[in-house]
Amino acid sequence: MKSSKFNVALAKEALAARSQTAQGWLRGTAPGRTVQRVLSGLVDIELVDRSMTLAAQSFTSVLPVVIAASTIGSHDNFTKGFFDQFGVDMDAVDFSPDSLSIDDPSFAAFGIVGLLMVILSGTSFARVLGRLYGRVWHVPTLRLASWWRWVAVLPSVAASAALVGGTRILRDLAYVGGPLALAAQFAVWMGLWTLVPHLLTERRLSARVLWSTGAITAVGLTALRLVGNVALPRIVASAETKFGDLGLVFTAIGWMFVACGIIVGATVVTKALALDEGPIGRFLRGPAEELPGSSPVVESKTPVGTS
């Protein structure tokens, strides 16, 4: 299904949704119907369960990639940038990647066996994401022949999280530091969450849908980052006081759950907007070209619930 076929399928789905009989106050207006589609989509996709699954997979898949990068390449700034997302100050943690040398047996074991396990287990994170996009957009999931796309997602997510953490240095600039750091974070997240669905759907989604998904996800994650700048230091300090180093783990998993909820929710919101009856929906659906052997898709102008 190329992007033209995807546009046609989306237009047909929007037409089908519009032809449904209006029931209830929420479906009485076009914006209300879009809100209803968002709520229904979140229930249908099982937001809490899918977000928790993604959070657990990111903790067991993305985190080992960061550890591998810091251990094998001694990229200390990479690690600090990643953990800065969760309010964890790595300067206060009694561990240094330099404590492991290349000649250390534990390093060799991790470098050969551990890295292989990271790659193999890490694809589970990408597969969960792929099933999410497949279910929301009604496109096939990746075939085994496209395994490299699963692998490519993992370092992309890890590197982007580290880059966002690294933007904290921009905050030291006078006057423009704060807005510039937020703009940089938004750009990184938008680029990442435009790329990821592009990879995991084998280019089946249209460019407008991809960029919109990236932008909505970036807005949510940047807002979460703003909240985190204020709340995370206090949460981490409280968790560490009560539970020690285990409190850092609890905080990281909890924050990953919220971030993954934004990623899932942004995909559902984009789909709901793509089925919208107004100019936003028409823009996201794009031109619905006629398929070979079929009639053109023409959207009805008749309001829902009227004849």
Secondary structure, DSSP 8 states (H G I E B T S, - for coil): --HHHHHHHHHHHHHHHHTS---SGGGGSHHHHHHHHHHHHHHHTTHHHHHHHHHHHHHHHHHHHHHHHHHHS--HHHHHHHHGGGT--GGGSS--GGGS-TT-HHHHHIIIIIHHHHHHHHHHHHHHHHHHHHHHHT-----GGGHHHHHHHHHHHHHHHHHHHHGGGGGGSTTTHHHHHHHHHHHHHHHHHHHHHHHHTTT-S-HHHHHHHHHHHHHHHHHHHHHHHHHHHHHHHHHHHHHTHHHHHHHHHHHHHHHHHHHHHHHHHHHHHHT-SSHHHHHHH------TTS-------S-TT--
